[in-house]
Amino acid sequence: MGDRLIGRIDPRMDREQDRLVICLLQLEPWVKLNPRLLRALRREVESFASRHGAEEVEVIHTEPKGLKL
């Protein structure tokens, strides 16, 4: 966010199905979730997927658990 790293992803591209699989989306423990942050994360994940030719995104595991984009 801005000039701060707030987390990391472990992405895999399933080229056969044009799908980006995020094995892990992990936010730093100090990050406070709010609707604005979730919208920004969703936008960035979609942008990342698009740059890699993915038509859909699957998130397998998140930290914190149950994080929904």
PyMOL Python script that loads the backbone (N, CA, C, O; Angstrom):
from pymol import cmd

cmd.read_pdbstr("""\
ATOM      1  N   MET A   1       0.871  -1.167   0.000  1.00  0.00           N
ATOM      2  CA  MET A   1       0.000   0.000   0.000  1.00  0.00           C
ATOM      3  C   MET A   1       0.909   1.217   0.000  1.00  0.00           C
ATOM      4  O   MET A   1       1.678   1.448   0.933  1.00  0.00           O
ATOM      5  N   GLY A   2       0.799   1.970  -1.049  1.00  0.00           N
ATOM      6  CA  GLY A   2       1.704   3.100  -1.152  1.00  0.00           C
ATOM      7  C   GLY A   2       3.125   2.585  -1.284  1.00  0.00           C
ATOM      8  O   GLY A   2       3.442   1.858  -2.225  1.00  0.00           O
ATOM      9  N   ASP A   3       3.975   2.959  -0.348  1.00  0.00           N
ATOM     10  CA  ASP A   3       5.364   2.511  -0.397  1.00  0.00           C
ATOM     11  C   ASP A   3       5.666   1.409   0.613  1.00  0.00           C
ATOM     12  O   ASP A   3       6.833   1.117   0.872  1.00  0.00           O
ATOM     13  N   ARG A   4       4.633   0.793   1.187  1.00  0.00           N
ATOM     14  CA  ARG A   4       4.833  -0.268   2.186  1.00  0.00           C
ATOM     15  C   ARG A   4       4.377  -1.620   1.664  1.00  0.00           C
ATOM     16  O   ARG A   4       3.316  -1.739   1.052  1.00  0.00           O
ATOM     17  N   LEU A   5       5.192  -2.634   1.911  1.00  0.00           N
ATOM     18  CA  LEU A   5       4.785  -4.000   1.597  1.00  0.00           C
ATOM     19  C   LEU A   5       3.890  -4.485   2.736  1.00  0.00           C
ATOM     20  O   LEU A   5       4.257  -4.397   3.907  1.00  0.00           O
ATOM     21  N   ILE A   6       2.720  -4.994   2.380  1.00  0.00           N
ATOM     22  CA  ILE A   6       1.778  -5.417   3.417  1.00  0.00           C
ATOM     23  C   ILE A   6       1.544  -6.925   3.429  1.00  0.00           C
ATOM     24  O   ILE A   6       0.810  -7.435   4.276  1.00  0.00           O
ATOM     25  N   GLY A   7       2.165  -7.633   2.494  1.00  0.00           N
ATOM     26  CA  GLY A   7       1.972  -9.065   2.448  1.00  0.00           C
ATOM     27  C   GLY A   7       2.706  -9.686   1.286  1.00  0.00           C
ATOM     28  O   GLY A   7       3.566  -9.066   0.661  1.00  0.00           O
ATOM     29  N   ARG A   8       2.345 -10.932   1.010  1.00  0.00           N
ATOM     30  CA  ARG A   8       2.998 -11.667  -0.068  1.00  0.00           C
ATOM     31  C   ARG A   8       2.028 -12.698  -0.626  1.00  0.00           C
ATOM     32  O   ARG A   8       1.040 -13.064   0.010  1.00  0.00           O
ATOM     33  N   ILE A   9       2.342 -13.157  -1.844  1.00  0.00           N
ATOM     34  CA  ILE A   9       1.556 -14.227  -2.446  1.00  0.00           C
ATOM     35  C   ILE A   9       2.498 -15.315  -2.969  1.00  0.00           C
ATOM     36  O   ILE A   9       3.662 -15.061  -3.278  1.00  0.00           O
ATOM     37  N   ASP A  10       1.964 -16.512  -3.055  1.00  0.00           N
ATOM     38  CA  ASP A  10       2.653 -17.641  -3.669  1.00  0.00           C
ATOM     39  C   ASP A  10       1.787 -18.063  -4.855  1.00  0.00           C
ATOM     40  O   ASP A  10       0.901 -18.905  -4.708  1.00  0.00           O
ATOM     41  N   PRO A  11       2.044 -17.475  -6.041  1.00  0.00           N
ATOM     42  CA  PRO A  11       1.189 -17.729  -7.202  1.00  0.00           C
ATOM     43  C   PRO A  11       1.683 -18.885  -8.068  1.00  0.00           C
ATOM     44  O   PRO A  11       2.879 -19.169  -8.129  1.00  0.00           O
ATOM     45  N   ARG A  12       0.749 -19.535  -8.725  1.00  0.00           N
ATOM     46  CA  ARG A  12       1.026 -20.557  -9.734  1.00  0.00           C
ATOM     47  C   ARG A  12       0.060 -20.293 -10.892  1.00  0.00           C
ATOM     48  O   ARG A  12      -1.111 -19.984 -10.676  1.00  0.00           O
ATOM     49  N   MET A  13       0.557 -20.418 -12.104  1.00  0.00           N
ATOM     50  CA  MET A  13      -0.296 -20.207 -13.265  1.00  0.00           C
ATOM     51  C   MET A  13      -0.672 -21.559 -13.858  1.00  0.00           C
ATOM     52  O   MET A  13       0.196 -22.345 -14.240  1.00  0.00           O
ATOM     53  N   ASP A  14      -1.977 -21.822 -13.929  1.00  0.00           N
ATOM     54  CA  ASP A  14      -2.503 -23.020 -14.585  1.00  0.00           C
ATOM     55  C   ASP A  14      -2.834 -22.606 -16.014  1.00  0.00           C
ATOM     56  O   ASP A  14      -3.939 -22.140 -16.293  1.00  0.00           O
ATOM     57  N   ARG A  15      -1.878 -22.778 -16.910  1.00  0.00           N
ATOM     58  CA  ARG A  15      -2.030 -22.314 -18.296  1.00  0.00           C
ATOM     59  C   ARG A  15      -3.107 -23.091 -19.058  1.00  0.00           C
ATOM     60  O   ARG A  15      -3.759 -22.539 -19.944  1.00  0.00           O
ATOM     61  N   GLU A  16      -3.292 -24.364 -18.717  1.00  0.00           N
ATOM     62  CA  GLU A  16      -4.308 -25.158 -19.413  1.00  0.00           C
ATOM     63  C   GLU A  16      -5.704 -24.598 -19.193  1.00  0.00           C
ATOM     64  O   GLU A  16      -6.555 -24.672 -20.079  1.00  0.00           O
ATOM     65  N   GLN A  17      -5.941 -24.030 -17.994  1.00  0.00           N
ATOM     66  CA  GLN A  17      -7.268 -23.501 -17.680  1.00  0.00           C
ATOM     67  C   GLN A  17      -7.278 -21.971 -17.595  1.00  0.00           C
ATOM     68  O   GLN A  17      -8.273 -21.384 -17.171  1.00  0.00           O
ATOM     69  N   ASP A  18      -6.181 -21.323 -17.994  1.00  0.00           N
ATOM     70  CA  ASP A  18      -6.070 -19.857 -17.926  1.00  0.00           C
ATOM     71  C   ASP A  18      -6.481 -19.341 -16.546  1.00  0.00           C
ATOM     72  O   ASP A  18      -7.260 -18.396 -16.417  1.00  0.00           O
ATOM     73  N   ARG A  19      -5.931 -19.996 -15.523  1.00  0.00           N
ATOM     74  CA  ARG A  19      -6.312 -19.657 -14.148  1.00  0.00           C
ATOM     75  C   ARG A  19      -5.058 -19.387 -13.320  1.00  0.00           C
ATOM     76  O   ARG A  19      -4.083 -20.137 -13.376  1.00  0.00           O
ATOM     77  N   LEU A  20      -5.107 -18.306 -12.555  1.00  0.00           N
ATOM     78  CA  LEU A  20      -4.064 -18.018 -11.580  1.00  0.00           C
ATOM     79  C   LEU A  20      -4.478 -18.653 -10.269  1.00  0.00           C
ATOM     80  O   LEU A  20      -5.550 -18.358  -9.741  1.00  0.00           O
ATOM     81  N   VAL A  21      -3.631 -19.525  -9.741  1.00  0.00           N
ATOM     82  CA  VAL A  21      -3.890 -20.170  -8.456  1.00  0.00           C
ATOM     83  C   VAL A  21      -2.953 -19.531  -7.438  1.00  0.00           C
ATOM     84  O   VAL A  21      -1.731 -19.617  -7.567  1.00  0.00           O
ATOM     85  N   ILE A  22      -3.525 -18.897  -6.440  1.00  0.00           N
ATOM     86  CA  ILE A  22      -2.726 -18.322  -5.366  1.00  0.00           C
ATOM     87  C   ILE A  22      -2.744 -19.331  -4.220  1.00  0.00           C
ATOM     88  O   ILE A  22      -3.737 -19.488  -3.511  1.00  0.00           O
ATOM     89  N   CYS A  23      -1.603 -20.009  -4.068  1.00  0.00           N
ATOM     90  CA  CYS A  23      -1.490 -21.052  -3.041  1.00  0.00           C
ATOM     91  C   CYS A  23      -1.536 -20.429  -1.653  1.00  0.00           C
ATOM     92  O   CYS A  23      -2.070 -21.030  -0.720  1.00  0.00           O
ATOM     93  N   LEU A  24      -0.981 -19.227  -1.508  1.00  0.00           N
ATOM     94  CA  LEU A  24      -0.996 -18.515  -0.233  1.00  0.00           C
ATOM     95  C   LEU A  24      -1.044 -17.020  -0.484  1.00  0.00           C
ATOM     96  O   LEU A  24      -0.242 -16.487  -1.251  1.00  0.00           O
ATOM     97  N   LEU A  25      -1.972 -16.353   0.152  1.00  0.00           N
ATOM     98  CA  LEU A  25      -2.034 -14.899   0.214  1.00  0.00           C
ATOM     99  C   LEU A  25      -1.887 -14.562   1.695  1.00  0.00           C
ATOM    100  O   LEU A  25      -2.777 -14.846   2.497  1.00  0.00           O
ATOM    101  N   GLN A  26      -0.757 -13.955   2.049  1.00  0.00           N
ATOM    102  CA  GLN A  26      -0.451 -13.721   3.460  1.00  0.00           C
ATOM    103  C   GLN A  26      -0.224 -12.236   3.705  1.00  0.00           C
ATOM    104  O   GLN A  26       0.619 -11.608   3.067  1.00  0.00           O
ATOM    105  N   LEU A  27      -0.989 -11.690   4.638  1.00  0.00           N
ATOM    106  CA  LEU A  27      -0.811 -10.300   5.036  1.00  0.00           C
ATOM    107  C   LEU A  27       0.060 -10.237   6.284  1.00  0.00           C
ATOM    108  O   LEU A  27       0.063 -11.156   7.103  1.00  0.00           O
ATOM    109  N   GLU A  28       0.795  -9.144   6.414  1.00  0.00           N
ATOM    110  CA  GLU A  28       1.604  -8.933   7.616  1.00  0.00           C
ATOM    111  C   GLU A  28       0.683  -8.831   8.829  1.00  0.00           C
ATOM    112  O   GLU A  28      -0.445  -8.354   8.705  1.00  0.00           O
ATOM    113  N   PRO A  29       1.145  -9.271   9.997  1.00  0.00           N
ATOM    114  CA  PRO A  29       0.296  -9.287  11.197  1.00  0.00           C
ATOM    115  C   PRO A  29      -0.222  -7.904  11.613  1.00  0.00           C
ATOM    116  O   PRO A  29      -1.281  -7.808  12.234  1.00  0.00           O
ATOM    117  N   TRP A  30       0.498  -6.851  11.284  1.00  0.00           N
ATOM    118  CA  TRP A  30       0.106  -5.503  11.709  1.00  0.00           C
ATOM    119  C   TRP A  30      -0.953  -4.880  10.791  1.00  0.00           C
ATOM    120  O   TRP A  30      -1.486  -3.816  11.106  1.00  0.00           O
ATOM    121  N   VAL A  31      -1.263  -5.528   9.661  1.00  0.00           N
ATOM    122  CA  VAL A  31      -2.223  -4.968   8.702  1.00  0.00           C
ATOM    123  C   VAL A  31      -3.636  -5.054   9.268  1.00  0.00           C
ATOM    124  O   VAL A  31      -4.083  -6.117   9.697  1.00  0.00           O
ATOM    125  N   LYS A  32      -4.324  -3.928   9.262  1.00  0.00           N
ATOM    126  CA  LYS A  32      -5.721  -3.878   9.716  1.00  0.00           C
ATOM    127  C   LYS A  32      -6.632  -3.919   8.488  1.00  0.00           C
ATOM    128  O   LYS A  32      -6.565  -3.057   7.613  1.00  0.00           O
ATOM    129  N   LEU A  33      -7.476  -4.935   8.448  1.00  0.00           N
ATOM    130  CA  LEU A  33      -8.377  -5.100   7.308  1.00  0.00           C
ATOM    131  C   LEU A  33      -9.519  -4.100   7.367  1.00  0.00           C
ATOM    132  O   LEU A  33     -10.073  -3.830   8.432  1.00  0.00           O
ATOM    133  N   ASN A  34      -9.859  -3.559   6.212  1.00  0.00           N
ATOM    134  CA  ASN A  34     -11.015  -2.686   6.070  1.00  0.00           C
ATOM    135  C   ASN A  34     -11.478  -2.783   4.616  1.00  0.00           C
ATOM    136  O   ASN A  34     -10.740  -3.298   3.776  1.00  0.00           O
ATOM    137  N   PRO A  35     -12.671  -2.306   4.303  1.00  0.00           N
ATOM    138  CA  PRO A  35     -13.189  -2.437   2.940  1.00  0.00           C
ATOM    139  C   PRO A  35     -12.278  -1.807   1.875  1.00  0.00           C
ATOM    140  O   PRO A  35     -12.136  -2.361   0.785  1.00  0.00           O
ATOM    141  N   ARG A  36     -11.676  -0.684   2.171  1.00  0.00           N
ATOM    142  CA  ARG A  36     -10.794  -0.020   1.204  1.00  0.00           C
ATOM    143  C   ARG A  36      -9.580  -0.892   0.879  1.00  0.00           C
ATOM    144  O   ARG A  36      -9.198  -1.025  -0.283  1.00  0.00           O
ATOM    145  N   LEU A  37      -8.985  -1.476   1.897  1.00  0.00           N
ATOM    146  CA  LEU A  37      -7.830  -2.347   1.706  1.00  0.00           C
ATOM    147  C   LEU A  37      -8.226  -3.587   0.908  1.00  0.00           C
ATOM    148  O   LEU A  37      -7.496  -3.992   0.003  1.00  0.00           O
ATOM    149  N   LEU A  38      -9.347  -4.185   1.221  1.00  0.00           N
ATOM    150  CA  LEU A  38      -9.796  -5.382   0.499  1.00  0.00           C
ATOM    151  C   LEU A  38     -10.049  -5.076  -0.972  1.00  0.00           C
ATOM    152  O   LEU A  38      -9.720  -5.887  -1.838  1.00  0.00           O
ATOM    153  N   ARG A  39     -10.637  -3.900  -1.267  1.00  0.00           N
ATOM    154  CA  ARG A  39     -10.853  -3.503  -2.667  1.00  0.00           C
ATOM    155  C   ARG A  39      -9.518  -3.345  -3.383  1.00  0.00           C
ATOM    156  O   ARG A  39      -9.369  -3.785  -4.523  1.00  0.00           O
ATOM    157  N   ALA A  40      -8.544  -2.716  -2.718  1.00  0.00           N
ATOM    158  CA  ALA A  40      -7.226  -2.520  -3.316  1.00  0.00           C
ATOM    159  C   ALA A  40      -6.527  -3.863  -3.561  1.00  0.00           C
ATOM    160  O   ALA A  40      -5.916  -4.060  -4.611  1.00  0.00           O
ATOM    161  N   LEU A  41      -6.615  -4.773  -2.609  1.00  0.00           N
ATOM    162  CA  LEU A  41      -6.029  -6.101  -2.789  1.00  0.00           C
ATOM    163  C   LEU A  41      -6.669  -6.835  -3.963  1.00  0.00           C
ATOM    164  O   LEU A  41      -5.974  -7.426  -4.789  1.00  0.00           O
ATOM    165  N   ARG A  42      -7.981  -6.792  -4.028  1.00  0.00           N
ATOM    166  CA  ARG A  42      -8.705  -7.452  -5.123  1.00  0.00           C
ATOM    167  C   ARG A  42      -8.263  -6.873  -6.468  1.00  0.00           C
ATOM    168  O   ARG A  42      -8.013  -7.617  -7.416  1.00  0.00           O
ATOM    169  N   ARG A  43      -8.169  -5.545  -6.546  1.00  0.00           N
ATOM    170  CA  ARG A  43      -7.751  -4.867  -7.774  1.00  0.00           C
ATOM    171  C   ARG A  43      -6.340  -5.315  -8.193  1.00  0.00           C
ATOM    172  O   ARG A  43      -6.096  -5.600  -9.365  1.00  0.00           O
ATOM    173  N   GLU A  44      -5.425  -5.374  -7.228  1.00  0.00           N
ATOM    174  CA  GLU A  44      -4.047  -5.756  -7.536  1.00  0.00           C
ATOM    175  C   GLU A  44      -3.936  -7.219  -7.946  1.00  0.00           C
ATOM    176  O   GLU A  44      -3.183  -7.546  -8.863  1.00  0.00           O
ATOM    177  N   VAL A  45      -4.669  -8.098  -7.282  1.00  0.00           N
ATOM    178  CA  VAL A  45      -4.655  -9.519  -7.659  1.00  0.00           C
ATOM    179  C   VAL A  45      -5.232  -9.692  -9.062  1.00  0.00           C
ATOM    180  O   VAL A  45      -4.696 -10.463  -9.857  1.00  0.00           O
ATOM    181  N   GLU A  46      -6.309  -8.989  -9.372  1.00  0.00           N
ATOM    182  CA  GLU A  46      -6.905  -9.071 -10.708  1.00  0.00           C
ATOM    183  C   GLU A  46      -5.952  -8.521 -11.762  1.00  0.00           C
ATOM    184  O   GLU A  46      -5.862  -9.077 -12.857  1.00  0.00           O
ATOM    185  N   SER A  47      -5.249  -7.452 -11.456  1.00  0.00           N
ATOM    186  CA  SER A  47      -4.274  -6.875 -12.373  1.00  0.00           C
ATOM    187  C   SER A  47      -3.120  -7.847 -12.615  1.00  0.00           C
ATOM    188  O   SER A  47      -2.688  -8.036 -13.752  1.00  0.00           O
ATOM    189  N   PHE A  48      -2.626  -8.457 -11.546  1.00  0.00           N
ATOM    190  CA  PHE A  48      -1.556  -9.451 -11.645  1.00  0.00           C
ATOM    191  C   PHE A  48      -2.006 -10.611 -12.532  1.00  0.00           C
ATOM    192  O   PHE A  48      -1.266 -11.053 -13.411  1.00  0.00           O
ATOM    193  N   ALA A  49      -3.212 -11.094 -12.294  1.00  0.00           N
ATOM    194  CA  ALA A  49      -3.751 -12.207 -13.081  1.00  0.00           C
ATOM    195  C   ALA A  49      -3.862 -11.829 -14.553  1.00  0.00           C
ATOM    196  O   ALA A  49      -3.486 -12.610 -15.428  1.00  0.00           O
ATOM    197  N   SER A  50      -4.365 -10.659 -14.821  1.00  0.00           N
ATOM    198  CA  SER A  50      -4.537 -10.193 -16.198  1.00  0.00           C
ATOM    199  C   SER A  50      -3.194 -10.097 -16.931  1.00  0.00           C
ATOM    200  O   SER A  50      -3.087 -10.498 -18.090  1.00  0.00           O
ATOM    201  N   ARG A  51      -2.183  -9.570 -16.259  1.00  0.00           N
ATOM    202  CA  ARG A  51      -0.849  -9.454 -16.872  1.00  0.00           C
ATOM    203  C   ARG A  51      -0.271 -10.820 -17.240  1.00  0.00           C
ATOM    204  O   ARG A  51       0.578 -10.920 -18.126  1.00  0.00           O
ATOM    205  N   HIS A  52      -0.728 -11.859 -16.566  1.00  0.00           N
ATOM    206  CA  HIS A  52      -0.231 -13.205 -16.832  1.00  0.00           C
ATOM    207  C   HIS A  52      -1.195 -14.035 -17.684  1.00  0.00           C
ATOM    208  O   HIS A  52      -0.996 -15.238 -17.853  1.00  0.00           O
ATOM    209  N   GLY A  53      -2.222 -13.405 -18.210  1.00  0.00           N
ATOM    210  CA  GLY A  53      -3.144 -14.075 -19.117  1.00  0.00           C
ATOM    211  C   GLY A  53      -4.195 -14.934 -18.452  1.00  0.00           C
ATOM    212  O   GLY A  53      -4.827 -15.758 -19.113  1.00  0.00           O
ATOM    213  N   ALA A  54      -4.396 -14.758 -17.157  1.00  0.00           N
ATOM    214  CA  ALA A  54      -5.393 -15.557 -16.439  1.00  0.00           C
ATOM    215  C   ALA A  54      -6.776 -14.942 -16.587  1.00  0.00           C
ATOM    216  O   ALA A  54      -6.943 -13.725 -16.501  1.00  0.00           O
ATOM    217  N   GLU A  55      -7.753 -15.792 -16.809  1.00  0.00           N
ATOM    218  CA  GLU A  55      -9.137 -15.345 -16.900  1.00  0.00           C
ATOM    219  C   GLU A  55      -9.857 -15.469 -15.568  1.00  0.00           C
ATOM    220  O   GLU A  55     -10.895 -14.838 -15.366  1.00  0.00           O
ATOM    221  N   GLU A  56      -9.322 -16.272 -14.660  1.00  0.00           N
ATOM    222  CA  GLU A  56      -9.921 -16.409 -13.330  1.00  0.00           C
ATOM    223  C   GLU A  56      -8.822 -16.586 -12.289  1.00  0.00           C
ATOM    224  O   GLU A  56      -7.675 -16.892 -12.612  1.00  0.00           O
ATOM    225  N   VAL A  57      -9.208 -16.384 -11.033  1.00  0.00           N
ATOM    226  CA  VAL A  57      -8.275 -16.478  -9.916  1.00  0.00           C
ATOM    227  C   VAL A  57      -8.868 -17.401  -8.863  1.00  0.00           C
ATOM    228  O   VAL A  57     -10.053 -17.316  -8.538  1.00  0.00           O
ATOM    229  N   GLU A  58      -8.034 -18.278  -8.339  1.00  0.00           N
ATOM    230  CA  GLU A  58      -8.426 -19.148  -7.225  1.00  0.00           C
ATOM    231  C   GLU A  58      -7.442 -18.919  -6.084  1.00  0.00           C
ATOM    232  O   GLU A  58      -6.231 -19.023  -6.278  1.00  0.00           O
ATOM    233  N   VAL A  59      -7.952 -18.611  -4.906  1.00  0.00           N
ATOM    234  CA  VAL A  59      -7.107 -18.442  -3.728  1.00  0.00           C
ATOM    235  C   VAL A  59      -7.324 -19.649  -2.825  1.00  0.00           C
ATOM    236  O   VAL A  59      -8.445 -19.913  -2.390  1.00  0.00           O
ATOM    237  N   ILE A  60      -6.250 -20.378  -2.547  1.00  0.00           N
ATOM    238  CA  ILE A  60      -6.369 -21.612  -1.773  1.00  0.00           C
ATOM    239  C   ILE A  60      -6.263 -21.366  -0.275  1.00  0.00           C
ATOM    240  O   ILE A  60      -7.090 -21.857   0.494  1.00  0.00           O
ATOM    241  N   HIS A  61      -5.262 -20.616   0.143  1.00  0.00           N
ATOM    242  CA  HIS A  61      -5.016 -20.427   1.571  1.00  0.00           C
ATOM    243  C   HIS A  61      -4.703 -18.960   1.840  1.00  0.00           C
ATOM    244  O   HIS A  61      -3.987 -18.324   1.066  1.00  0.00           O
ATOM    245  N   THR A  62      -5.236 -18.423   2.932  1.00  0.00           N
ATOM    246  CA  THR A  62      -4.956 -17.040   3.305  1.00  0.00           C
ATOM    247  C   THR A  62      -4.520 -16.957   4.766  1.00  0.00           C
ATOM    248  O   THR A  62      -4.902 -17.776   5.602  1.00  0.00           O
ATOM    249  N   GLU A  63      -3.728 -15.966   5.037  1.00  0.00           N
ATOM    250  CA  GLU A  63      -3.377 -15.587   6.410  1.00  0.00           C
ATOM    251  C   GLU A  63      -3.615 -14.087   6.493  1.00  0.00           C
ATOM    252  O   GLU A  63      -2.891 -13.338   5.837  1.00  0.00           O
ATOM    253  N   PRO A  64      -4.568 -13.613   7.248  1.00  0.00           N
ATOM    254  CA  PRO A  64      -5.365 -14.359   8.206  1.00  0.00           C
ATOM    255  C   PRO A  64      -6.326 -15.323   7.499  1.00  0.00           C
ATOM    256  O   PRO A  64      -6.749 -15.102   6.365  1.00  0.00           O
ATOM    257  N   LYS A  65      -6.643 -16.378   8.206  1.00  0.00           N
ATOM    258  CA  LYS A  65      -7.528 -17.404   7.665  1.00  0.00           C
ATOM    259  C   LYS A  65      -8.893 -16.815   7.311  1.00  0.00           C
ATOM    260  O   LYS A  65      -9.410 -15.940   8.005  1.00  0.00           O
ATOM    261  N   GLY A  66      -9.459 -17.316   6.221  1.00  0.00           N
ATOM    262  CA  GLY A  66     -10.795 -16.897   5.828  1.00  0.00           C
ATOM    263  C   GLY A  66     -10.878 -15.557   5.129  1.00  0.00           C
ATOM    264  O   GLY A  66     -11.977 -15.049   4.907  1.00  0.00           O
ATOM    265  N   LEU A  67      -9.751 -14.974   4.778  1.00  0.00           N
ATOM    266  CA  LEU A  67      -9.739 -13.689   4.066  1.00  0.00           C
ATOM    267  C   LEU A  67     -10.433 -13.852   2.727  1.00  0.00           C
ATOM    268  O   LEU A  67     -10.078 -14.743   1.955  1.00  0.00           O
ATOM    269  N   LYS A  68     -11.405 -13.019   2.440  1.00  0.00           N
ATOM    270  CA  LYS A  68     -12.148 -13.074   1.187  1.00  0.00           C
ATOM    271  C   LYS A  68     -11.893 -11.807   0.390  1.00  0.00           C
ATOM    272  O   LYS A  68     -12.044 -10.694   0.894  1.00  0.00           O
ATOM    273  N   LEU A  69     -11.504 -11.999  -0.871  1.00  0.00           N
ATOM    274  CA  LEU A  69     -11.331 -10.867  -1.766  1.00  0.00           C
ATOM    275  C   LEU A  69     -12.592 -10.715  -2.559  1.00  0.00           C
ATOM    276  O   LEU A  69     -12.692  -9.816  -3.394  1.00  0.00           O
TER     277      LEU A  69
END
""", "prot")
cmd.dss("prot")
cmd.show_as("cartoon", "prot")
cmd.util.cbc("prot")
cmd.orient("prot")
